[in-house]
Amino acid sequence: MVEKLLHTPEGVRDIYNAECERKLRLQNHLHHVMKLYGYKDIQTPTFEFFDIFSKERGTVAARDMYKFFDRDGNTLVLRPDITPSIARCAAKYYKEENLPIRLCYMGNTFINNGSYQGKLKETTQLGAELINDDSPDADAEMLALTIECLLKAGLKEFQVEIGEADFFRGLVEEAGFGEEEENQLRVLIEKKNMFGVEELILSKDINIELKTVFLTLPELFGTLDKLMEAKAMTKNERALKAIERLEQLYTILTAYGLEKYITFDLGMLSKYNYYTGIIFRAYTYGTGDTIVNGGRYDNLVGQFGKDAPAIGMAILADQLMLALSRQKIEIKTEAENTLILYKHELLKNAVVLAGHFRSQEMKIELLCIKENTTLEEYITYARHSGIGGILYFEAAEMIKVIDSENGEMKEATIQDFMQ
């Protein structure tokens, strides 16, 4: 029974020692970039009322949520997605604000996948949301922020694929698909089952041009030329406006000098149905999953009582960590701690010196020597624990200064440090 308690449930894991340090360092780098773009921190609860993430919101399916009840019988869920929580906060705390609201967050999400398949059920997200701005400039800012974050993480080779939810919706609207047929088509396209797509499209009484666009969706992927190609294939007003929006976006991104990192994919769909405009995903080597998801959701905040356009993105920290590891990109960490090692009778000296160093913002660990433990064992311990150096009180005034990495020693007095 005790041995069983040492294991975690399926889909979650412990992160500790050097890996935890690297993850925290990565999160700090990403957070710093968001702050440079003017985003302000917000924290939302780990669990909320089920209705925040209900089907009407267009978020994760109810069967994939962790649900439970409070004492009053309310259905609660561990958040599967943070964006609806941000939308709720914007409607509650910024109801009268009409100018742009920039918010950023970091937190864990929980999705109860039907089968494990190596996927984590608890993952860390760092995200940003830009509310009250429906312009292409806002779209470009969110993409620029995404790219800058990935560059700051150390990635050199990655691609941000951009689609447009309205392009697909315009075609579906023109074809007269019902909700069930649209969902069926979405599933087939997401699974890249083009035989199924062809069967469904050919069964509909729609014009040949529209059928051609649907069947060509997987091929509408690439550079700006693909947008031109798509533009020539349809006269659908909603779809054409979507393409024009992407063209405007590309022009602005060239001003940022980031166009080499983007491609367009008009066949892109999202499992989140609250997206209304551009949608995007970032990919890199070393993981088959996306490392960033994002898009425009102009109607979601309105479901909570504030009509406000919005766009956001979420960096999947665990997938990004995996990609960096497999690409052998090092997240540099430093051995910042110093160990003060002392004999019991020299406790007061060690505490005084530790207090002096801590007042200067140094990170100090105190450790009393055990009789049966050698100095070499303490040096090995320091090396494994990420401790950069050891100050060993040999006598009341004399200290050995030890570099834990190479074992080099020199002598100093307590006055040398207290000056």
Sequence and secondary structure as in RCSB ss.txt:
>XXXX:A:sequence
MVEKLLHTPEGVRDIYNAECERKLRLQNHLHHVMKLYGYKDIQTPTFEFFDIFSKERGTVAARDMYKFFDRDGNT
LVLRPDITPSIARCAAKYYKEENLPIRLCYMGNTFINNGSYQGKLKETTQLGAELINDDSPDADAEMLALTIECL
LKAGLKEFQVEIGEADFFRGLVEEAGFGEEEENQLRVLIEKKNMFGVEELILSKDINIELKTVFLTLPELFGTLD
KLMEAKAMTKNERALKAIERLEQLYTILTAYGLEKYITFDLGMLSKYNYYTGIIFRAYTYGTGDTIVNGGRYDNL
VGQFGKDAPAIGMAILADQLMLALSRQKIEIKTEAENTLILYKHELLKNAVVLAGHFRSQEMKIELLCIKENTTL
EEYITYARHSGIGGILYFEAAEMIKVIDSENGEMKEATIQDFMQ
>XXXX:A:secstr
 HHHHTS  TT     HHHHHHHHHHHHHHHHHHHHTT EE    SEEEGGGGSGGGT S GGGS EEE TT  E
EEE S SHHHHHHHHHHHSTT  S EEEEEEEEEE   SS TT  SEEEEEEEEEES  SHHHHHHHHHHHHHHH
HHHT  SEEEEEEEHHHHHHHHHHHT  HHHHHHHHHHHHTT HHHHHHHHHTS   HHHHHHHHHGGG EESHH
HHHHHHTT   HHHHHHHHHHHHHHHHHHHHT GGGEEEETT   S TT  SEEEEEEETT SS SEEEEE TTT
GGGGT    EEEEEEEHHHHHHHHHHTT        EEEEEE GGGHHHHHHHHHHHHHTT EEEEEE  TT  H
HHHHHHHHHTTEEEEEEESSSSEEEEEETTT  EEEEEHHHHH 
